């Protein structure tokens, strides 16, 4: 593309209405300046900008966009004319307002710069504007040595080198190591630079490095010139690092969005206003067995069963007719393998810039499994209701607003209150007297802590002792109540006896001792001394290291060091310690409390320890567990095994001939009654056996 600038030409004036985006005036000189006619520019207002390189065009558009009213800017850039020549342009632009129409006009006065000669580019005006006034880095490089012979101010600022430092460098010195090979290849392919032609050449985007070693992506354009009598290259390097980073970020965002759409377990589809698929995501294709090209451009009817096509059409019409409104739809969709899926959809219309509906977008999900689970839950709930009604314990559920949502017949009977008077009403309104009782306090505490509670209390309104178990959930509280009035007295007597016995044992056998900060014994009671001597064969002595008792193993020594250390750091806690009786080799369990001992100033000077033998308690608890298991077994036998023969007996009695006792059929019925009686006797014997056996 030879530079064809021989002499200044008459300036060209162009006036552009920025409000109506049209040219109002174009002087005839445009053909001499830009190489195009006024009619060409009027027919396509992008002809002129497209003649400018992308980088310089962006700079020009940025400068124009920032112009204020009556402000002026002078732009310098290169163009490629339709005649395939390169021209250097001076473009003076100003923004004015027409007071009559209040329209803004952009007035451009454009002219061609003086020719850049091939003999010497040092002082000519084009060189001055293109080199010194250019906001982008510009340099001149000797073709033979590749050494910089001249750089502009923008180059020194952008790359961090002084002008003197630049003149000591070559083109290779501003490249990272991985670019050197590419540079040599490019220079080898372009070794015959046509200096006399002065062609403007795009070299593409290169990686440069500044003085700090930071990477700069530069869009390089060059042409050959004569400088100081030597063949040189004049290069303009436009920094496009930020632009590339933005493009890279945009690509990553697009990839992320595409990945996000395709990774969704929900369906995502778009349908044009004619009802044809324009997009389907991978989850939709995977679920229904289609390929994208089998659906795109096809009407949505192909993915709908005929019986429900009208539902889809109604939803589509509603969506198109009501932009912005979310339209819900439940319907069945067939897959390519003959299966049918229950689907749940939300559709919304998409509008273009003019507000017209151009597409309908739908987000859906396969709810086949969900509906199946809901049906199973419904059936399970029905079975649960039947079970709740059959149990003898009272049962009820209240929601988070304390309203009854479910009660069983046993609770109705116990409270003598019909369920109609309870369901939907607040428990405190139905039974206001329990508000301040243990029941009310326990319920409130359970809701606050979200922990299950069990308690026993006398309920005065019905004169009964009740054992209550309450379990919180996200929806409210479930309560089981057992009437234990008959057992209460016996339990209280047993509890008093157990408490008295435990107090006597604690007073006799509890172990009390303390150690100082060096973990030496300070105090030991007789019970501790006796027990330690019994377990280890070595009597502990005051002043000795408590954890170095010769009767204990190294593992036990280390464990007790850890126990004392925790308390010496201020922790108050309790453990359960297991020991082995030396004589019987049976395990003994002690509940040991560790308590830091403080001075008045708050300093810890030792640890006080309290040990209680809980071996018997643990054994009793296990026996109670076993006993409860037997009682549950007995209850199960009573409620299930005895019902059948009793029902048979009642049925036989009901069919006896009571008016004529000597009816021959009565004899057969009596024989059956004997059989049923034997069955009842077997069940009673089984219950008795389970009552008195100690093993299941």
C-alpha positions in Angstrom: 0.0 0.0 0.0 2.2 3.0 -1.1 1.8 6.3 0.6 0.4 8.5 -2.0 0.7 12.0 -0.4 2.4 14.5 -2.7 1.1 17.9 -1.6 -1.5 19.5 0.7 -5.1 19.5 -0.6 -8.1 21.7 0.1 -9.6 20.9 3.5 -12.8 18.8 3.6 -15.6 20.0 5.9 -18.1 17.3 7.2 -21.1 18.1 9.5 -22.8 15.2 11.3 -26.1 15.5 13.2 -25.4 13.3 16.3 -29.1 13.3 17.3 -30.5 12.0 14.0 -27.2 10.2 13.2 -27.0 11.5 9.6 -24.6 13.7 7.6 -25.9 17.2 6.9 -23.0 18.5 4.8 -20.0 16.9 3.0 -17.7 19.1 0.9 -16.6 17.8 -2.5 -12.9 17.8 -1.3 -13.7 14.5 0.4 -12.6 12.6 -2.7 -9.2 14.2 -2.5 -8.8 13.6 1.2 -10.4 10.2 1.9 -10.6 8.8 -1.6 -14.4 8.4 -1.4 -17.3 10.4 -2.6 -20.0 12.2 -0.6 -22.7 9.8 -1.9 -20.6 6.8 -0.7 -20.4 8.2 2.8 -24.1 9.1 2.8 -25.0 5.5 1.7 -22.8 4.0 4.4 -21.7 6.1 7.3 -19.2 3.4 8.4 -17.1 3.8 5.2 -15.0 6.5 6.8 -14.4 4.9 10.2 -13.7 1.5 8.6 -10.7 3.0 6.7 -9.0 3.7 10.1 -7.1 1.0 11.9 -9.1 -0.6 14.8 -6.8 0.8 17.5 -6.7 4.3 16.2 -10.5 4.2 15.5 -11.2 3.3 19.1 -9.0 6.2 20.3 -10.8 8.6 17.9 -14.3 7.4 19.1 -13.2 7.8 22.7 -12.0 11.3 22.1 -15.2 12.3 20.3 -17.4 10.7 23.0 -15.7 12.9 25.7 -16.2 16.2 23.8 -18.2 18.8 25.5 -20.3 21.5 23.8 -18.1 24.0 21.9 -15.0 21.9 22.8 -12.3 21.1 20.1 -10.0 18.2 19.6 -7.3 17.5 16.9 -6.8 13.9 15.9 -4.0 12.3 13.9 -4.4 8.9 12.3 -3.7 6.8 9.2 -6.3 5.6 6.7 -6.3 2.9 4.0 -8.2 4.4 1.0 -10.3 2.3 -1.4 -7.5 2.9 -3.8 -5.2 0.8 -1.5 -3.0 3.8 -0.4 -2.1 4.9 3.1 -2.7 8.5 4.1 -1.9 10.4 7.2 -4.9 12.5 8.3 -5.3 15.6 10.5 -8.9 15.7 11.8 -10.0 18.7 13.7 -13.4 18.1 15.4 -15.7 20.3 17.4 -19.1 19.8 19.0 -21.7 22.6 18.6 -25.5 23.1 19.2 -28.1 24.4 16.8 -30.2 26.8 19.0 -33.2 26.5 16.6 -33.4 22.7 16.8 -31.3 22.1 19.9 -29.6 19.3 17.9 -25.9 18.7 18.4 -23.6 18.8 15.4 -20.1 17.3 15.1 -18.1 19.5 12.7 -15.0 17.8 11.2 -12.3 19.6 9.3 -10.0 17.0 7.7 -6.8 17.4 5.7 -3.8 15.3 4.5 -0.5 15.6 6.3 2.7 16.5 4.5 4.4 13.5 2.8 6.8 11.4 4.8 9.7 11.2 2.5 11.8 8.1 2.1 15.0 10.0 2.1 14.9 11.4 5.6 12.1 11.3 8.1 13.8 13.4 10.8 12.1 16.8 10.6 9.1 16.5 8.4 5.7 17.3 9.9 4.1 13.9 9.4 7.0 12.4 11.3 6.7 15.0 14.0 2.9 14.3 14.5 3.1 10.6 14.1 6.2 10.2 16.3 6.3 12.8 19.0 2.5 13.5 19.4 1.4 9.9 19.3 0.0 8.7 22.6 1.1 5.2 21.8 4.8 4.0 22.0 6.6 4.7 18.7 10.2 3.8 17.9 12.6 3.6 15.0 14.8 0.4 14.7 17.8 -0.1 12.5 17.0 -3.0 10.2 20.6 -4.4 10.2 21.3 -4.2 14.0 17.7 -4.3 15.3 18.9 -1.6 17.7 16.6 1.2 18.8 17.8 4.5 17.2 14.9 6.7 18.4 11.9 6.4 20.8 9.1 8.8 21.7 8.0 9.9 25.1 5.1 7.4 25.3 7.6 4.5 24.8 9.7 5.6 27.7 6.7 6.1 30.0 5.1 2.8 29.0 8.1 0.6 29.1 9.9 2.2 32.0 13.3 2.8 30.3 14.9 6.2 29.8 15.6 7.3 26.3 19.3 6.6 26.8 18.5 3.1 28.2 16.3 2.4 25.2 19.0 3.3 22.7 21.2 0.6 24.2 18.6 -2.1 23.6 17.5 -4.2 20.6 14.1 -5.5 19.6 15.0 -8.8 21.3 15.6 -7.1 24.7 12.0 -6.1 25.1 10.7 -9.6 24.4 10.3 -12.4 27.0 12.4 -15.4 26.2 9.5 -17.4 24.7 9.0 -14.7 22.0 12.6 -14.5 20.7 12.1 -17.4 18.3 8.9 -16.0 16.9 10.6 -12.6 16.4 13.5 -14.1 14.5 11.1 -16.0 12.3 9.0 -12.9 11.6 12.1 -10.8 10.8 13.4 -13.6 8.5 10.2 -13.7 6.6 10.2 -9.9 6.2 13.9 -9.3 5.6 13.4 -7.5 2.3 11.7 -4.4 3.6 10.6 -2.1 0.8 11.9 1.2 2.1 11.0 3.2 -0.9 7.4 2.1 -0.9 6.7 3.2 2.7 4.0 0.6 3.1 2.0 0.5 6.4 2.1 -3.2 7.7 0.2 -4.8 10.5 2.6 -7.1 12.4 -0.1 -8.5 14.7 -0.1 -8.8 18.5 3.2 -9.5 20.3 4.3 -10.0 23.9 6.7 -7.4 25.2 8.2 -7.0 28.6 8.9 -3.7 30.4 11.8 -2.8 32.6 10.1 -4.4 35.6 9.6 -7.7 33.6 5.9 -7.3 33.4 4.2 -8.6 30.2 2.7 -6.1 27.8 0.6 -7.3 24.8 1.2 -4.8 21.9 -0.6 -4.5 18.6 2.3 -3.5 16.3 2.1 -1.7 13.0 5.2 -0.6 11.0 6.5 0.8 7.7 10.0 1.1 6.3 11.7 4.6 6.3 15.1 6.1 5.8 16.4 7.6 9.0 19.8 9.4 9.1 20.6 7.7 5.8 20.0 4.1 7.1 17.2 1.6 6.4 14.9 1.6 9.4 11.5 0.5 10.6 9.1 2.9 12.3 6.8 0.9 14.6 3.7 1.9 16.5 3.0 -0.4 19.5 -0.5 -0.1 20.9 -1.0 -1.6 24.3 -3.9 -4.0 24.1 -3.2 -5.9 27.4 -6.3 -4.7 29.1 -8.4 -5.3 26.0 -7.1 -8.9 25.7 -7.7 -9.5 29.4 -11.2 -8.2 29.1 -11.8 -10.4 26.1 -10.3 -13.4 27.9 -12.5 -12.6 31.0 -15.5 -12.3 28.7 -14.7 -15.7 27.2 -14.3 -17.2 30.6 -17.6 -15.7 31.7 -19.2 -17.1 28.6 -17.7 -20.5 29.2 -18.7 -20.4 32.8 -22.3 -19.4 31.9 -22.5 -22.2 29.3 -21.1 -24.7 31.8 -23.5 -23.5 34.4 -26.4 -23.8 32.1 -25.4 -27.3 31.0 -24.6 -28.5 34.5 -28.0 -27.6 35.8 -30.2 -30.5 36.9 -33.2 -28.4 35.9 -34.4 -28.1 32.3 -33.8 -24.8 30.4 -35.5 -24.2 27.1 -36.4 -21.2 24.8 -39.1 -21.1 22.3 -39.6 -18.5 19.6 -43.0 -16.8 19.0 -43.9 -19.4 16.5 -43.6 -22.1 19.1 -40.3 -23.6 17.8 -37.4 -24.6 20.0 -34.5 -22.1 19.8 -32.5 -23.6 22.7 -32.5 -26.7 24.9 -29.9 -27.5 27.6 -28.1 -30.8 28.0 -30.3 -31.9 31.0 -33.4 -31.7 28.8 -31.7 -33.7 26.0 -30.3 -36.3 28.4 -33.6 -36.8 30.2 -35.8 -37.2 27.1 -33.2 -38.8 24.8 -33.0 -36.2 22.1 -30.1 -34.6 20.2 -30.1 -30.8 19.9 -30.5 -30.8 16.1 -33.6 -33.0 16.5 -35.4 -30.3 18.4 -34.0 -26.9 17.4 -36.5 -25.4 14.9 -39.2 -27.9 15.7 -42.5 -27.1 17.3 -42.8 -27.8 21.0 -45.7 -30.2 20.3 -43.2 -33.0 19.5 -42.2 -33.2 23.2 -45.8 -33.3 24.5 -48.3 -36.1 24.8 -51.4 -35.3 22.6 -53.8 -35.4 25.7 -52.0 -32.5 27.3 -51.0 -30.5 24.2 -53.7 -28.0 24.9 -52.3 -27.2 28.3 -48.9 -26.3 26.8 -50.6 -24.2 24.1 -52.6 -22.3 26.7 -49.5 -21.7 28.8 -47.6 -20.5 25.7 -50.4 -18.0 24.6 -50.7 -16.7 28.2 -47.0 -16.2 28.4 -46.7 -14.3 25.1 -49.8 -12.2 26.0 -48.4 -11.2 29.4 -44.8 -10.1 29.2 -43.0 -10.4 32.5 -45.6 -12.7 34.0 -44.4 -16.1 35.3 -46.7 -18.9 34.0 -46.7 -22.2 35.8 -47.4 -25.5 34.1 -47.6 -29.1 35.3 -47.8 -31.7 32.5 -46.4 -35.0 31.3 -43.6 -35.2 28.7 -42.7 -38.4 26.8 -39.1 -39.5 26.2 -37.8 -41.3 23.1 -37.8 -44.6 24.9 -41.6 -44.7 25.5 -41.5 -43.5 29.1 -43.5 -40.5 30.4 -42.2 -38.0 32.9 -44.2 -35.7 35.2 -42.7 -32.2 34.8 -43.1 -28.9 36.6 -42.4 -25.7 34.6 -42.2 -21.9 35.0 -42.4 -19.9 31.8 -41.7 -16.2 31.2 -41.6 -14.2 27.9 -38.4 -12.4 26.7 -38.7 -9.1 25.0 -36.4 -7.3 22.5 -35.2 -3.7 22.7 -38.5 -2.4 21.4 -40.5 -4.3 24.1 -41.9 -6.9 21.7 -42.0 -10.5 22.8 -39.4 -12.4 20.8 -39.1 -15.7 22.8 -40.5 -17.6 25.7 -38.1 -19.1 28.3 -38.9 -22.1 30.5 -37.2 -23.6 33.5 -38.5 -27.0 34.5 -37.7 -30.1 36.4 -38.6 -33.8 36.3 -40.9 -34.4 39.3 -41.7 -38.0 38.6 -39.7 -39.3 41.5 -41.0 -36.5 43.7 -44.6 -37.4 43.0 -43.9 -41.0 43.6 -42.2 -40.1 46.9 -45.2 -37.9 47.9 -47.6 -40.7 47.2 -45.5 -43.0 49.3 -45.4 -40.4 52.1 -49.2 -40.1 51.9 -49.6 -43.9 52.2 -47.1 -44.0 55.0 -49.0 -41.1 56.8 -52.2 -43.1 56.5 -50.6 -46.1 58.0 -49.1 -43.9 60.7 -52.5 -42.5 61.5 -53.9 -46.0 61.8 -51.1 -46.9 64.1 -51.5 -43.8 66.3 -55.2 -44.5 66.7 -54.4 -48.1 67.8 -51.8 -47.3 70.5 -53.0 -47.0 74.1 -50.7 -44.1 75.0 -52.0 -40.6 74.5 -50.5 -38.8 71.5 -50.9 -35.3 70.0 -49.0 -32.9 67.8 -48.9 -29.1 68.0 -47.4 -26.8 65.4 -45.0 -23.9 66.0 -48.0 -21.6 66.9 -49.0 -24.1 69.6 -52.1 -25.2 67.8 -53.3 -28.9 67.9 -52.8 -30.5 64.5 -53.3 -34.1 65.4 -54.7 -36.0 68.5 -55.5 -39.7 68.9 -58.5 -41.3 70.6 -56.5 -42.2 73.7 -55.8 -38.5 74.3 -59.4 -37.7 73.8 -60.4 -40.3 76.3 -57.8 -39.3 78.9 -58.7 -35.6 78.7 -62.4 -36.2 78.2 -62.2 -33.6 75.4 -63.5 -34.2 71.8 -60.8 -33.7 69.2 -63.0 -31.2 67.4 -62.5 -28.8 70.4 -58.8 -29.3 70.2 -57.8 -29.4 66.5 -56.8 -25.9 65.2 -56.9 -24.4 68.7 -54.0 -23.2 70.8 -53.1 -25.7 73.6 -53.0 -22.8 76.1 -56.5 -21.8 75.2 -57.8 -25.4 75.6 -55.9 -26.0 78.8 -54.9 -22.5 80.2 -54.0 -24.0 83.6 -50.9 -25.7 82.1 -49.3 -22.3 81.0 -47.4 -22.0 84.3 -47.0 -25.6 85.1 -44.1 -27.9 84.5 -45.7 -28.9 81.2 -45.7 -25.4 79.9 -42.2 -24.6 81.1 -40.9 -27.8 79.5 -42.6 -27.1 76.2 -41.2 -23.6 76.0 -37.7 -24.8 77.0 -37.8 -27.5 74.3 -38.8 -25.0 71.6 -36.0 -22.6 72.7 -33.3 -25.3 72.8 -34.7 -27.5 70.1 -34.0 -30.6 72.2 -36.3 -33.4 73.2 -37.5 -33.5 76.8 -39.0 -36.2 79.1 -40.7 -35.4 82.4 -43.3 -36.6 84.8 -45.8 -34.3 86.5 -49.2 -34.3 88.2 -51.9 -32.8 86.0 -54.5 -31.4 88.3 -57.4 -30.9 85.8 -57.7 -34.6 85.3 -56.2 -35.7 88.6 -53.6 -37.9 87.0 -49.8 -38.4 87.1 -48.5 -38.3 83.5 -45.2 -39.3 82.0 -44.6 -37.1 79.0 -42.0 -37.4 76.1 -41.9 -34.5 73.7 -39.9 -34.3 70.5 -39.3 -31.0 68.6 -39.2 -30.8 64.8 -39.2 -28.0 62.2 -43.0 -28.1 62.1 -43.7 -28.2 65.9 -43.8 -30.7 68.7 -44.8 -34.4 69.0 -45.9 -35.5 72.5 -46.5 -39.0 73.9 -48.2 -39.2 77.3 -48.6 -42.3 79.5 -50.9 -42.3 82.5 -48.7 -43.6 85.4 -50.9 -42.6 88.3 -51.2 -46.2 89.6 -47.5 -46.8 89.5 -46.6 -43.3 90.9 -46.7 -44.2 94.6 -44.6 -47.3 94.2 -42.1 -45.4 92.1 -41.9 -42.6 94.7 -41.2 -45.2 97.4 -38.6 -46.9 95.3 -37.1 -43.5 94.4 -36.8 -42.6 98.1 -35.3 -45.9 99.0 -32.8 -45.6 96.1 -31.9 -42.0 97.0 -31.3 -42.9 100.6 -29.2 -45.9 99.7 -27.1 -43.8 97.3 -26.6 -41.2 100.0 -25.5 -43.8 102.4 -23.1 -45.3 99.9 -21.7 -41.9 98.9 -21.1 -41.0 102.5 -19.3 -44.3 103.1 -17.4 -45.0 99.9 -16.8 -41.7 98.0 -13.1 -40.9 97.4 -11.9 -37.4 98.0 -8.3 -36.2 97.4 -6.3 -33.2 96.1 -3.0 -32.5 94.5 -0.8 -29.4 94.2 0.6 -27.9 91.0 3.4 -30.5 91.0 0.7 -33.2 91.1 1.7 -34.3 94.6 -0.9 -35.5 97.1 -2.0 -32.8 99.5 -5.1 -34.6 101.0 -6.7 -38.1 100.8 -9.6 -39.5 102.7 -9.7 -43.0 104.1 -12.0 -44.3 101.4 -9.5 -43.2 98.7 -6.5 -44.6 100.6 -8.3 -47.9 101.1 -9.5 -48.2 97.5 -6.1 -47.2 96.0 -4.3 -49.6 98.2 -6.7 -52.3 97.3 -6.4 -51.7 93.6 -2.6 -51.3 93.4 -1.2 -53.0 96.4 0.7 -49.8 97.3 -0.6 -47.4 99.9 -0.5 -43.8 98.7 1.3 -41.3 100.9 0.9 -37.5 101.3 3.6 -35.6 99.4 4.1 -38.3 96.8 3.5 -37.8 93.1 -0.1 -39.1 92.7 0.5 -40.3 89.2 3.7 -42.3 90.0 2.0 -44.9 92.2 4.0 -48.1 91.5 0.9 -50.1 91.2 -0.2 -48.2 88.1 1.1 -48.8 84.5 2.9 -46.2 82.5 -0.3 -45.7 80.4 -2.3 -44.9 83.5 0.4 -42.5 84.7 0.2 -40.6 81.4 -3.6 -40.5 81.5 -3.7 -39.0 85.0 -1.1 -36.4 84.1 -3.5 -35.3 81.3 -6.5 -35.2 83.7 -4.6 -33.1 86.3 -3.2 -30.8 83.6 -6.6 -30.0 82.2 -7.8 -28.9 85.6 -4.7 -26.9 86.3 -5.4 -24.9 83.2 -8.8 -24.0 84.7 -11.1 -26.7 83.2 -13.8 -28.1 85.5 -15.0 -31.5 84.2 -16.1 -35.0 85.0 -14.9 -38.4 83.6 -15.9 -42.0 84.0 -12.8 -44.1 85.0 -12.6 -47.8 84.7 -10.4 -49.9 87.1 -9.9 -53.6 87.5 -10.3 -55.2 90.9 -7.1 -57.0 91.7 -8.8 -59.8 93.5 -11.9 -60.5 91.4 -10.5 -59.1 88.1 -13.9 -57.5 87.5 -14.2 -53.9 86.2 -15.0 -51.1 88.6 -16.4 -47.8 87.3 -15.9 -44.4 89.1 -17.3 -41.1 88.2 -14.4 -38.7 88.9 -14.8 -34.9 89.1 -11.8 -32.5 88.7 -12.1 -29.0 90.1 -9.4 -26.3 90.0 -8.5 -24.9 93.5 -8.1 -21.2 93.4 -6.5 -18.7 95.8 -8.4 -15.5 96.8 -6.3 -13.7 94.0 -7.7 -16.2 91.4 -4.5 -18.2 91.0 -4.8 -22.0 90.6 -2.8 -23.8 93.2 -4.0 -27.4 92.8 -6.8 -29.7 91.9 -9.6 -31.1 94.0 -10.9 -34.6 93.0 -14.1 -36.4 93.9 -14.7 -40.0 92.8 -17.9 -42.0 93.2 -18.2 -45.7 92.6 -20.9 -46.0 89.9 -20.4 -49.7 89.1 -23.7 -50.6 90.8 -25.6 -47.7 89.2 -24.5 -48.8 85.7 -25.5 -52.3 86.4 -28.9 -51.2 87.7 -29.4 -49.0 84.6 -28.7 -52.0 82.4 -31.1 -54.1 84.4 -33.8 -51.4 84.0 -33.1 -51.5 80.2 -33.5 -55.3 80.2 -36.7 -55.0 82.3 -38.2 -52.4 80.0 -37.5 -54.6 77.1 -39.3 -57.5 78.7 -42.2 -55.2 79.5 -42.4 -54.1 75.9 -42.4 -57.8 74.9 -45.2 -58.6 77.3 -47.2 -55.6 76.1 -46.7 -56.8 72.5 -47.8 -60.3 73.4 -50.8 -58.9 75.2 -51.9 -56.6 72.5 -51.4 -58.9 69.6 -51.4 -62.6 70.6 -54.5 -62.6 72.9 -56.7 -60.5 70.6 -57.1 -63.3 68.0 -58.4 -66.1 70.3 -60.6 -63.6 72.2 -62.1 -62.4 69.0 -62.7 -66.0 68.0 -64.4 -66.7 71.3 -66.7 -63.7 71.0 -67.6 -64.7 67.5 -68.5 -68.2 68.6 -70.6 -67.0 71.5 -72.5 -64.7 69.2 -73.6 -67.5 66.9 -74.8 -69.9 69.7 -78.5 -70.8 69.8 -79.4 -69.2 73.1 -83.1 -70.0 72.9 -82.5 -73.7 72.2 -79.3 -74.6 74.2 -79.6 -78.3 73.1 -79.3 -77.4 69.4 -76.8 -79.9 68.0 -74.8 -77.0 66.4 -74.2 -75.6 69.9 -72.2 -78.7 70.7 -69.8 -78.0 67.8 -69.5 -74.4 69.0 -68.7 -75.5 72.5 -65.9 -77.7 71.1 -64.5 -74.7 69.3 -64.7 -72.7 72.5 -62.6 -75.3 74.3 -60.0 -75.0 71.5 -60.0 -71.2 71.8 -59.7 -71.4 75.6 -56.7 -73.6 75.2 -55.1 -71.0 72.9 -55.8 -68.3 75.4 -54.3 -70.5 78.1 -51.2 -70.9 75.9 -50.9 -67.1 75.4 -51.3 -66.5 79.2 -48.6 -69.1 79.9 -46.3 -67.4 77.3 -46.9 -64.0 79.0 -46.1 -65.5 82.4 -42.9 -67.1 81.1 -41.8 -63.8 79.6 -42.6 -62.0 82.8 -40.4 -64.1 85.1 -37.6 -65.0 82.7 -34.4 -62.9 82.9 -33.5 -63.4 79.2 -35.3 -62.7 76.0 
